[in-house]
Amino acid sequence: MNRFRTSGFWVSFLVTLVCATLGSLLAQLPMLTLVGALVISLILGMLVQVTPTVKKAAEPGTGFISNKFLRLGIILLGFKLNLISLAHAGIKTILLAIIVVTCTIIGTYLLSRRFGVDPNLAILVASGTGICGAAAVMGISPQIEVPESKQEEQKENEVLAIAIVAILGTVFTFIEIGIKPLLHMTPTQFGVMAGGSLHEIAHAVAVGSSGGPVSLDNAIITKLSRVLLLAPAALIIGFWHRKYVRKNESAINGPIQKLPIPWFMGGFILASVIGTFVPMSAGLLAGLVKLAYITLGMAMAALGMSVNFRVIFKRGKEPFSAAILASTVLLVFVAGASKMFF
């Protein structure tokens, strides 16, 4: 039995590694840049389902990879953050990031609940919209405690939330590029708007670069200010979910377990400190960030291999509608704040 599980792990490792590597390569193509490596890896993982033999052989290892590799990838992603650059961005940028993340998560969650969306799915969609897209969904999900009977449903929630923020992020990328001539913004203002309103780092880079180098720098800094809030957001959401959401379900689903402390988020912060203050070459830092996306891509592919498509299509209308409204309000708010304060 142990030998079977070991062989299953290595099959899963190889399959997800191929998906993640292909995802990184395909994401460099002009037509797929906006989609991003993580979402492409997820889609490739879904396509593995057309070969049931491979899917079944890899099944014993997919849970481990989607769980443990996710945490490793989040830790390595910390090397992308330069704390000195964030500090130089000033209090206005950090304050805007805090307001955007807080209000977007709360607002999107309340809208989703108003549309009748399950609380666990609602908070994942809200986190992806408010912080940093797919990486935020995967970073917050371990804090959403669910009983064993709902583990499969939670995986579906992850995939659906990732799909929603990926699609809307891409749509709003084109919208922001299209309305640029109408906004009459300085390059700094346009960059802040891009970084403050778009879901994925790739989306912020695409829009920021259309406004020139100053716009691109401000887009990246503003977006990374939101990424930095992933760690505290995970702690707060985990505490909130345990105290208010899971408490209401405990009579049905069993006793509440101890709050899972996101130690990997501590690794995320530590990695950013090391990347900022420990001397290392630009090539090494770039390699660590690339490894982060490969590892996260493997977790995404493992997730895609267990997707139930019928359930996702059935449950997608309400959270998608709520996320559209929230993303529209977010764009209007950040555009106004950029014009007034930057």
N, C-alpha and C positions, 0 to 999 in steps of 0.2 A: 504493500500500500504506500509506504513512504517513498519507495523507488518510483512508483507511478506519479506521485505528487511532484517529486523532484524533476522527473522528465517533463511533466506538464508545465512546471515553472520555466524550464529552459525553452520549451516550444513557445510559451507565451512571451518570454523575454525576447526571443529572436523575431517573432512576428511583430511585436510592438516596437522593437528597435527599427525594423525595416519601415514601418508606418511613420515613425517619428522622423527618421532620416529623410524619407521621401517628402514628408510634410515640410521640413526645413528647406529642401531643395526646390520644391514646387512653389513655396512662398516667395522665392526670389524672382519668379516670373512676373512680368509687368501686369498681367491680367489677374494674378492671384495675390499680389502684394497686400491688398486691402483685406483679404480674407484672413491671412495670418497662419503661421505654422501650426499653432495649437488646434485651430478649428479644422485645418486640412488633415491633421493627424487623427482627429476624431472621426472625420468622414471616412478616411481610409480604414479605420478600425471597424466602422459600420459595414464597409464593403467586404470585410473578412467573413461576414455572416453568409455570403453567397457560397462559401466553401464550408459546409457543415463539418467535414472531417477535420479541417484545420482548427475550426472554432472549438470543437469538442476536445481535441488534443491539447489545446492551449488553456482550456477552462480552469484547470486546477491552479494556474498561476495568475489569472487575470485579477482576482481580488487583491492579492498581495501587491501587484504592480500598481493598480489603480489607487491603492491606499498608501503604501510606503514610498513609492517613487514620487507620488504627489508631494509628500512632505519634503523629500530631498530636493525636488525641483524648486519648491518655494524658498527653501534655505539658500540655494545657489542663486536664485533670482535677486537676492539681496545685494550681490556684487554689482548689480546694475545701478544701484543708488549711490550717488556721491553726496554725502551729507554736507560737505563744504559748499558745493554748488547750490544745494537747497537753502542753506543758511544765507548765501549771498543773494538769493532771490528776494529776500526781504519778508517782513511780517505780512505785507499785503497778500503775497502769493500763498503763504502758509495759511493765513486766515481764510482766504477764498477757498482753498482746498478743504479745510475743516467744515466750512459752511456748506459747500457743495456735497461732500460725502455724507454729512449728517442729514441734511434736508432731503437729499435724493433718496437715501435709503429709507428714511421714515415715510416720505411722500409716496414712493413707489410701492412700498409694503402696504400702506393704507389703501391706495388705489387698487392694488391687486386683491386685497381682502374684500373691497367693495364690489369687485367683479366676481367674487365668489371663489377666488383661488385658494388652494390649500396653503396653510401658514408656512409650511416648510418650503414649498416651491416659491411662495411670495418673497420670502426673505432672501433666497438665492438670486432671484431675478433682481431684487432691489440692490443687493450687494454688487452684482455684476455691472448694473447700470451706474451705481454711485462710485465705485472704486476703480477697478481696472479689468472689466470684462471677464473672460474665461478664467484667468488666473485667480480672480477674486472669488468666483463661484467655487472653484476647487479649494481655495484656502479657507473659505467660510464653512463649506459643507461638513468637515469633520467636527465642527462645533455644534452641528444640528443633531442632537441625540435622538435616535429612533430605535424602537424595539426591533428585535430580529425579524419579526413578521413583516416589517415595513422596509427592510433593507433594499429589496428590489425596486420598490416604489421610489426610494430616495435616489437610487442610481438614475431612474427615469427623470426625476426632478433635476438632477445635475445636468443631464444631457439637454433637457428642454430649456433650462435657464441659459446654458451656454449657446444654444442655437438662437435664442431670442436676442441676446446681447450682441452676438456676432452679426446677425442680419441687420438689426437696427443700427449698430455702429457703422456698418458699411453704407447703409442708406443715408445716414446723417453726414457721413463723410462727403458724399457727392452733393448733398444739400448745402453744406457749408462752403464748399469750393464754388458752387453755383451762385450763392448769394454774396460772395465776397465783394464784387464791384458795387453792390447796393449798400453796403454797410459803412463805407468811407472810414475805415479804421486805419490806425497806424500799424506798422508791422508788429510792434509789441502788443497792441490790443488784440490783433487778429490771432497771434500766437497764444495769448492767454485764453482767448475764447476757445480755440481748438483743444488745448490741453485741459481746460476746465469742463468741457461739455462732452467730449467723445469718450467712448467706452474702452477701447483697446489702445495700447501704446502705438501700434502700427497705424491706427486711424489718425491719432494726433500728429504723428510724424508726416503722414501723407498730406494732411490739410496744412500743417505748419510750413512745410517745405514749399507749398504753392505761394506763400507770401514772402519768400526770401529767407536768407540765413538768420536775420534777427527774429523773424517770426518763428522759425523752426526752433531756435534755442529756447524761446519763451514757451513754446508748446511743449517741449520735452520737460523743462523744469516744472511747469505747472502740472503736467500729467504725473511726473514722478513724485510730486508733493502729495498727490492723491494716493499713489501706490504706497507711500510711506505709512499711510493710515490703515493699511491692511491689517497690521499686527494688533493695534488697539481695537480696531473694529471687530476682529475675530473674538477677542476677549469679552468685549461688551455684548456682542450678539450671543455668544455662548451662555453668558450669565443670564441675559434676558430670556433666551429660549428656555433655559432650564427652570427659571422662576415663574414665567407666565404661560408659555405655550405648553411645555411638557407637563407642568403641574396640573393643567386642566385635563390632560390625557391620562394621567397616572392611574386613575381608577380603572381604566380600560386596558391600558398597555403594561401595567405593572409598576413597581416602585421606581422612583427617580434615582438614577445612578449618580455618583459623584461627578461634578463638572469636569470634563476633560480639558486640562490645561494645555493650550496649544504651544508646547515646548518648541515645536519647529518654527513658530513665529519668533521665538527668542533667537533661534539660529539665523533667521532672516535678518533681524536687526544686527546680530553679531557679524554676519557676512558683510553688511553694509558698512559697519565700523572698520572691519579689516580692509575692505576695498577702498575706503576713503583714506585711512591713516597709515596703513602698512605699505611700504614701498614695494611695488610690483609692476612689471612691464604692462603696457597697454595690450600687448598680445595675450598675456596670461589672463588679464581681466576679461578680454573679449572671449577667450576660450572657456572661461568659467560660466559666462552668461550663455554662450552657445550650448554648453553642457546642461545648463538649467532648462533651456527650451527643449533639448532632446529628451531629458528626463520627464519633464512635464508632458511632452508629446507622447511618450510611452504610456503615461498614466491616462491621457486622453484616448489613445487608441484602445487601451484595455477597457475603458468605459464604453467606447463605441461598439466593442465586440459583444456587449451584453444588453444592447438597446432593444426595447420592445417598441417597434415603430407604430403599431396600431394605437397603443396607449398614448404615445406622444402626439399623434395627429388629433386624437380625441380630446386631449387636455390643453392643447396649445392656444386656442382662440382667446380665452379670457386673459391669461398672463401677457400675451402678445399685445392685446389692446391696451392694457394698463401700462405696459412699458413704452408704447408709442406716445401716449399722453405725457408720461413722466419725462421722456427724452425731449419732447417738444418744449415743455416747461423749463427743463434744464437748459436747453439752448438759449431760450429767450432771456432767462435770468442771467446766465454767464455773459451773454453778449452785452446786456445792459450794464453789468458790473464792470466789464472790461472797458467800456466806453467812459464810464463815470470815474473809475479809480486808477486806470493804468495809462 
